[in-house]
């Protein structure tokens, strides 16, 4: 590597022949008015203090180039690795200055032409700077140099830069010397010129330079890594066929869960290949290290970029099911999107690939999607956290036998913290389902119940507007509700039951406003005549509740839970199957990651698991999932934990096992990594 501080004049070989080619993977010209304005302000500041005997230096940053040999035996050619925005802008600025002085200062006009062009050459070698063809940059730039006019309308910002400089310089040159300005541009603007040989690894220099400024996104770094790793003669073909197509499919400016689409794709693709989900700030490093290790040969490197394009198509359809032409698959992907199953994307991309290669048929693909929906829904109903699935899905494909695809998937998932019917029923009794961020999932559940009630009838009713969630017992009880219910029961309902399944239904916004805080008798009458069976069939029957209280909510929760478990029935015997009843079992020890904790009561297991949760750093998540289990003050049948919180210990054996299931899930433990041992 060689680094020198040189003037812009020397960058362009002082009027001699030279050429800079932008790799095809470089991003398009991106500077805008703010950048152009800053450059001109700096120029005129230097202009004020410039003299031929004292030429002040104004540092413009670095240009990093790869020595790419010579053309026609004598013209040095460089691949421009970093600094394209600066060099392109200065070239356009010089061209604007040349156009403005063409008649008044013909000698200056000629010198500027020699700075920007290899006048004795033809074709691409005629131009000292060759932008990428992306977003029409090359055509716009060549038009400016060939015609010295604003280029026709195009996507490129280069034409806007030329027009901006023409307009501003025209005003300034009415009172200032163009010869002096040209000297300021050519002799006072300096860059650190870093030259790399072909054998060097230019992306390492690029990474180091950009680490000191505004960080580039992972896709930016990946794009430039590929640019610097491919031979020039195939860059454009690979760029147009694969990488550009990826960027068009997955827009980094569209974000989900705080990460751009293209970054998310790269992260999930790498997790599929590496069997673990990397940190968001390590996506590029993981990509680079993998390519360096596994795809050193150019043919293998190109093949992997093409594979990335294929998997990006699958990822786009996971994000936007409407782009999947097979309707049965599109419908199922849309349902999974409502359930926010992004953690399953690494696994689903590989299933998509198997379907694409006809290793499985469409019916099997649909069955896979149904199984994943079942797994996701049941974990949601059981209030299991999603962080466990971050570890599950990147490695799940290893457990699939492609000859018995759905059978092995089903058998595998029921060993991955798969909740039983009993656990779901028990959890739903006090499961807080209503939260702002989960309303689409909740509406999906309630709509699914409504459709299920119409099965075998040849149709089902739907809302004539977007669904909203209605609380039957209102969140803020009116005077009529307060008169119909005791104060103590109101407090209990608001604390434990108002957001549970039995107290919720779906209506349109218009109906939601009508029902609002109305007395129960009014709500009952309206819901009994509502078009949806989830409302009409329950509140219109002869034995519908006369009063809406805690018991009414629990009864309806149990009824709706039965329907949900009918829709998404058990995939098979889970860890806690439907016949499990731990109340008759006497524990003797708790095994966690091979460590044995000797305990003789379910209470001792509860205390031990709570203390382990503190050690694993998941106590805050435990408090959110078990708000009534932890308190800041002592109460009957509570014990003081090491962190100062009190643990309520009056729980059944089944409730303790529920606590253990959810806490180990938060701790990221699989079923094989913990166990209760019995006498």
N, C-alpha and C positions, 0 to 999 in steps of 0.2 A: 504494500500500500504506500502511495506517495501523496502527501498533502502540501499544497502551496496556497498562499494568499495572492490572488491575481485580480486584475481589473477586468471589466466586461470586455474591453477591447481585446485583451489577451485570450479571453474565453472564445472569442470569435476569430482568434488567430491574427488579430491586427489587420484584417482584410485579406488574409491568405485563406487557403482552402482548409476546411474542416467540416465534420458533420456529427450531429447529435441525434440519435434515434431513440424515441420513447418506446419502451417495451409495450406490447399490445395489452398487457394486463394492467398497465397503469390506469388510474382513474382519470376521468375526463377533466378538462380545464374547469376549475371551480372558483377562481377568484371572482369577486364581484365589486360593486361600486366602492364599498368601504375600503377594500384593499387597494384599488386603483387610486383612490383619493389620498390614502396614506402615502403611497409611493410618490405621487406628485408633490405633496407637502414636503416630504423629505428632500426631494430634488431641488425645489426652490429655496429651501433653507441652505443647502450646500451651495447653490448658485450665488447666493448673496455674499458668501465669504470666499468664493473661488477666485484665484489668480493663476496665471500660467506658471508662475514661479513657486506657488504654494498650493498644490492640489490636495485638498482634504480628502481623507478616505471615509467612505460610508459603507459599513459592513452590511451585506445583504443575506448572510447565512451561508449554507454549504451547497455545493454541487457535487454529487457523488456519481462517478461514471465508471463504466467497465471498458477497458481498452479492447476494442473489437477489431484490431488490425487496420489495414489500409484498403482503399478502393482505387482502382486504376493505378496501382503501384505507388502512389504518392499522397493520397488524401487520407489523413487519419480519421477513423470513425470510432465514435464512443456510444455506448448504450447508456442513456441517462437514467440512473437509478433513483436519485432524489434531487429535487430542485426544479422539477418541470414547470411548476406554477410560476416561479420567479423568472426563469429563462424565457418562457413563452410570453409573459407580460412585458418584459424588457424588449423583446423582439418586436412585439406589436407596437409598443411605444416608439421605437426607432422608426418603424415603418410609417407611423402617423406623422412623425416629424419630417421624414423624407418627402411624403406626399405634399405637406404644407409648404416646403421650400423648393419644390421642383422647378418653379419658374423664377423665383427670386434669388435662389442660391444653387444653381445647377451643379457646381462642384461638390457642395455638401451632399446634395441628393445622390450623386454618383458614389461618394465615399460610403454613405449609408447602405447603398445597394451592395457594395463589395463586402460590407460587414455581414450582411444577412444572407448573401447568395454566393455560391460557387459558380461564377458567371460563365466559365468555360465548359461546364459540365451539362449533362442532359438528364432527363427523368428525375428520379428521386434524389440523385446525387447533386442536382442543381440547388437544392435547399440545404442550408446549414442546420436547420432544425426541422425534424420530421415528427410532428405530433402523432398520437394514435388516431385511428379512424373512428374511435368511439364518440358518440353524440355529435358527429359531423365535424369534429375538431380539425382534422387534417384538411378537409375540403375548404373550410372557412379560412384557415391560415394560408393555404396556398393561393386562394382567391385574392386575399389582401396583398400578398407579395407579387402576384402576377399582374393584378389590375390596379392596385393602389386605390381601391374603392371598398366601401362597405359591402360585405358578402350578402348574397340573397338570404332570405329568411331561412334559418336553420335552428337546430337544437343547441348548437355550440354557443358558449358565452364569449368566444374569441371576437366575434363580430361586434358585440356590445362593448368590449374593451377598446377596440379600434375606434368606434364611433365616439366613445367617451373621451379618448385622448385627442382625437381631432377637434372636438368641440372646445375642450379646455385649453389646448395648446394654441389654437387659433386666437383666442382672447389674449393669452399671455404673450405671444410672440409679437403682438402689436406694439409692445413696449419693451421687449427683451430681445437679446441677441441669440438667434438660433445656433450660430457657430459655438458660442460659449456654452449653451445648453447641451449641445452634442458632446463637448469635451467633458462636461460634468457627468453625463450618462456613461461615457466610454472609459474615462480615466479615474473618476472618483468613486463610482460604484464598484465595490470589491466583494469577492466571494472566496471561501476556502474551497479550493478545487482538489477533490480527493479522487485519485485514480487507482482503480483496482485492476489486477490482471485476471484473466479468465479462470485461472486455477484457484483464485481466492473465493471465499464464501461471502458474497456481497450482502446477503440478507442480514448477516450479523452486524455489519456497519450500519445498515438501514435501521435495524432494531435499536442500536445504541443511540443514533442521532434522534430518532423519534421519541425515545424514552425521556428526552430532556425537554420536549415541548408538549403540546397537547396530545395526549395518547390517541393513537389510531384505534379503530375498532378491530376486533378479531378478523372480520372479513377483509378489511384493508390490508392487514398484515399477511393473511393467507394469500390474497391476490398478488401482492408484491413478492412473496416467497416463490410462488409458482412462476412469476415473470422472470425472476432471477435464476431459476433452476432449469428452465427449458431452453434448448437451442433456438436461436432467433428465427431460423427458417421454418419452424413449426408453431411459433407462438400465436400468430394470427389465426391459424386454422383451429387450434385448441381453444383459443379465447372465444371465437365466434360460435363454435359448435357446443362447447361445454360450459365454460365459466360464465360467459355473458348470459347464456340461457339460465343458469342457476340464479344469477342476480335478478333476472327478469321475473323468475318465479317467486323468489323469496326476498322481500324488500326489507332491508335492515331498518328502515324508518318506521315500519309497522312493528309494534311491540306487543308482547303478551307476557304478563307477569314480570314486567320490568326488563325484558331482554328482547333484542331485535330478532326478527324471524330467521335471518341468515346465521346469526350467532347461535341461536337455539338449535337450528338444524345441525350445524357443525358439532355442537356439544353433544347432541343426541346420537349423531352418527359415530362420533369417537367413542361414546360410551358403549355402543353396540359392538364396536371392534375391540375395545379394550376392557369390556366387562365391568366398567365402573364409571360413574358420572363425575367428570372433572369439575373443578371450581370454575366459575364464570370468567375469572381473570386469568385462567390458565388454558383457555381454548386454543389459542395460537401455538403456545409452547407444546401442547400435547400433539397438535397436528404436525408441527415441524419435526418433532422427535420421531413420530411414527413414520413420516415420509423418509426421513434420513435413514431409519433403520430397515424399513421393509421395501422401499421403492427406489433404490439407487439407480438402477438401469433406466434409461430414458423411456423404453417401451413400457416398463412396469409403471413408471411415473405417469405417463400419458393415460394408461389404462385405469389407474386409480382416479384421475380427474374425471374421466368419462363415467366411471362408476358413481362418483359423487353426483354427477348430473342426473343419473338414473334415479338415485335415491332422493334427490331433491324433488323430482316429480312426485314420488310417493309422499314426501313430506308435505308438499303443497296440497295434496288431496286430503291428507289428514287434517290440515288446517282449514281447508275450504272444500268440504265434501261435495259441493255443487259442481266441482271440476271433475268428479268421478262419473264417467258415463254409465256405469252399471248401477241401475237404480237401487236394487236391494242392498248393495254395499254402501252407496251414498247415504241412504236412509240410516243405516246402522252407524256410520261414521258421524253423522249429524247428532245422533243420540249420545254418542261417546263424547262429543264436543261439549254438549250441555253439561255432562258430568265432569268435565275438566280432567280428562284422562291423559294429560300431557306426559306424565311420567312413563306411560306405556308406549310412547312413540318409538323409542329404540327397538323394542320388540316388534311393534306393528310394522315398522319399515321393512324388517326382514321377512315378516309374513307376506307383506305386499310383494316383495321380490320373489318369494316362492310361488305366489299366485301368478305373477307376471311370467315366470319361467315354467308355469304349468306343472309345478310339483304338487300343487293342490288345486282343486276345482273351485268354482264360485260358491257352490253349496258349502264346502268345507271352510272357505274364507268367511262366509256369513256366520257359520257356527262358531268359529274362533272369536269373532266380534261379539256374538251373543254371550259367550263364556266370559269374556273380559267385562262386558256390561254387568253381568251377574256378580262377578267378583267385586267390581267397583261399587255397585249399589249396596250390596250387603255390608261391606266395610263402612260405607257412609252411614247406613242405618245403625250400625253398631258403634258409631262414633269413633272409629279407629283413625288415627292420624295418617297422613299421606307420606310422611318422610320415610317410612319403611319401604314403600314401593320404589323410591329412588334407588335402593340397592337391589330390589327384586328384579325389575324389568331388564336392566342391562345384561343380566346373566340367565334370564329365564329360557332363552332359546336353546341353551345348552342341554336343557332337560327334555327337549322335544324330539321324539322319534318321528321322522317325516313319513314313515310308513303307517303310523298310528297317531296322526297329528292331533286331532281333537281329544282323543282318549288320554294321551300323555299330558296334554295341556291341562285337562280337567283334573287328572290325578295329581299333577304338580301343584296346582293352585290351592287345592283343599288342604295342602300341608303348609301353606304360606299364611298363617294367621287368618284363616278363613272362619268367619263367625257362624255359629250354629243358630238354628231357629230360636231355641230357648234364650240364647244371649241377646238376639235382636229384639225379641218380645220384651225381655226385661229392661233392656236399654231404652226402648221407645216409650216406656211408661213415663219417663221423665227426661227424655232426650229433647234438648232445645233445638228444634229444627229451623225456627224462624230467625234468620240473620240477613242483613241487607245483601251481603256478598253471595249468599247461597240461594237467593230467591228463585233464580232460573232452575236450579236443581229441584227445589221444593215444588215449584209449579209443574215440573216434569213428573215428579212422583204422583202428585194429586191428579194430573191429567191421565197418567197411566192407570190409576185406580178407576177413574171415570170410564175410560175405554174398556177396561176389563169387565166392568159391570154390564157392558152391552155385548159381550162376546156371544157368538152364535145367534145374534139377532139380525145380522146382515147390515149393520151400520151402527153409528154412535153419534151422539150430539157433541157439538163443539161451541165454544164461546164465539160471539160475533165481534170480539175485540181482544186486545192483548190481556193475558191473565194477570190478576193481582191477587195478593194473599189477603184473605179476610179472617180476622180473629172473631170467633163466635162470642166468647167471653172477651169483652173489649180490654185493650191495654190500659185505658183510663176509664174505669167504670163510672157511668152516670148515676144520678141519684136513684133512678129506678132499679138499677143493678145493685146498688148499695142497700136498698130497702129489702131486696129479695134474697140477699146473702149476708151472713154474719160477717163481722169485721175480721175475725180470726180466719175464716175460710177465704175471704177475699185476699188477705195477706198471703195465705198459703198458695192460692191459685196463681197470683201474680208472681210469686217467687219460684214456683216449681212447675206450673202446668200451663200457663197462658200461651207459651210458645211451642207446646208439644203437638204432636200429630193430630190428636183427637179434637183440638180446639181450632184447627185451621181448615180452610177450604179455599177454592178458587172461584172468582167471579170476575166480571169486567170492572173497570174503574168506575163506571157509572153505577153499577150495583154496589160496589164497595162504598161509594159515597152515600148511597141510599140506606144501606144497612148500618154503617158507621157505629154509633153508640146507642142504637135503638134498643128498646127492651127485648128480652128473649122471646116473648110471645110474638112480637112483630117480626123478628128475624126468622123464627120458626115457620111462620106462615109464608113469608117470602121465599125461603129456601125450599119449602115443600112444593112450591110451584115453579121452582127454577128449572131451566131446561136440562142442566147437567144431572145425570143420575147420581153422581156422588153426593149431591145435595137433595135432590127430589126423593130418591129411594130411601134415604135415612130419615129425613125430617118429615116425610109425608106418610110414613107408615103409622099404623094405629097405635103401636106402643112406643112412639117417639117420646123422648124425655119431656116431661111437663116443666121441669126446672133444669136450668143449665148450671151445674155445680161441678165440684171436683170429681165425684163419682161418674157423672155423665161424661166428662172429658176422658176419664180413664177407660170407661166402657167403649166409647167410640174409638179411642186409640187402639184397643185390643181388636176391635172389628176391622179397622183399616190395616192394622199390622198383619192380620190373617190374609187379607187380600194381597198385600205386598209380597208376602211369603208364598202365595200362590202364583203370582206373576214371576218372581225370581226365586224359584224353589232351590233347595240345596243341591249343589253339584255332586254331593256324595257325603260320606262320613267325614266330618270335620274333626278338628282337635277336640272341640266341645260339641259332640253330636247331640241330637235331639233327646236322647235318653239319659244324658249325663246329669247326675245329681250329686254334687260334691258334699252335700250336707251329711251324708252317711259315711264319709271317708275321714280317717284321722291322719293328718300329715306328720311326718317325722323329720323332713329336711327340705330345704330349698336349694336347688342347684342353679348357679348362674355362671356361665362361661367356665365351667369346670370347678368353681369354688363351691364348697358345701357349707350351707348355713343350717345348723341343727335347730329345728323348731318343733314344737309339739302341739301347737294350736294354730287355728286359722288367724287369730288375732296377732300372733307372733309373726306369721308370714306377711300380714298387712304392714306391720311396723317395719320389718326388715326391707320389704320392697319399697316403702316410702323413703327410707334412709338411703337405699341404693339409688333411687331416683334423684336424690339430692347430690350424691357423689357423681352421677352421670351428667349433671347439669341440666336436667329436664324438669326441675321442680315447678317453674312457672307454667309450663305446658300442663303438668299434672293438676295444678290448681284450676286452670281453665276447664279441664275436663271433669274435675270432681269438685265443684265449687262448695258443696255442702260437707265435704270430707275434711277440708282444711279451714281452720279459723285462727284469728289472731289472739283470741282469749280462751281461757280454759272453760270447758263445759263438761257435764257428766259423761263418763266413759271416754275420755280423751287422754292422749299422752303427748308430752312435749317432745318435739323433734329437735335435732341438733341446731337447726337454723332459726329456732325461736317460734316456729309455727306449731299449732296444736293439731293432732290427727285424731279424728273421730273414729273409734274402733268398733262400734257396735254394728257389725256387718255379718251377713250370712256367709256360709262357705262359698256359695255361688257368686255373691257380690265381691268377695275377696278375689276369686278367680278372674272375675271381670276386671277388677283393678289390676291384677297381675298381667293379664293379656294386654291391656291398653298401655300400662307403664312400660313393659318390655318393648312394645311397639315404638313408643316414644324414644326408648333407649337404642333403637335400631337393631334389636336382637331378633333372630329368627326363632322358629319353634324348636329347632335343634339345639339352641344355645341356652335354654332355660327349662326347668322342669320342677314340679312339686313331687316329692317322693312320699309314699304312704307306708304305713305299717302293714 
